[in-house]
Amino acid sequence: MQMPTMLWARIIGSVVALIVAITAVRASADACAEPPASLGKFDTAAAGAPAPETPYLDADGDEHKFAEHRGQGLVVNLWATWCAPCVEEMPALDALNTALEGSGVRVLPLSADFKGADAVRPFFARNGIAALPVLIDKRGRLAQAFGVPGLPTTILIGADGREKGRVLGVAEWDDADSIAFIKACLGPETG
């Protein structure tokens, strides 16, 4: 018994659509698979985990959650003004945020400073940090929720709200290879 041509066309069309979908998912995963050396120690142990629901604060003390950024990639940097390596990489994160403008990826620097915005604002002013928002991880709750071993730690969250990987320690965020990697790994089209 022969199958009608229309049925074969539907089967072939379905198989092609499935192959395209699998290729897109693989491309998304592969975009985060090989970070450049400029990002230093890259860890994927928690990849796939959803971003925590723990809130963080803006400069005015208003609470926000990562869910507000669904559809955007996030570079979540956990840092403090008293942390020398954190201070070292902050200008590069500022440059990264500028380089990411219009890409659908944002940098969220969450300070663990006890004085909150009162410590971060003058630090940003003294160091010419102009492209980053003042954000606070009150009492280190997000650092705890992410299970970070120390500062600085930067969590890469995809547009789907799931962790893609994390950088432990200082990285060269403004390096061309780092910027290209962040855009490919976290851009909205990668989910």
Secondary structure as UniProt FT lines:
FT   HELIX           5..31
FT   TURN            32..33
FT   HELIX           37..39
FT   STRAND          41..43
FT   TURN            45..48
FT   STRAND          56..58
FT   TURN            59..60
FT   STRAND          63..64
FT   HELIX           66..69
FT   TURN            70..71
FT   STRAND          73..79
FT   TURN            81..82
FT   HELIX           84..99
FT   TURN            100..104
FT   STRAND          105..111
FT   TURN            114..116
FT   HELIX           117..127
FT   STRAND          135..136
FT   HELIX           138..140
FT   HELIX           141..146
FT   STRAND          153..157
FT   TURN            159..160
FT   STRAND          162..168
FT   TURN            173..174
FT   HELIX           176..186
FT   HELIX           188..190
//
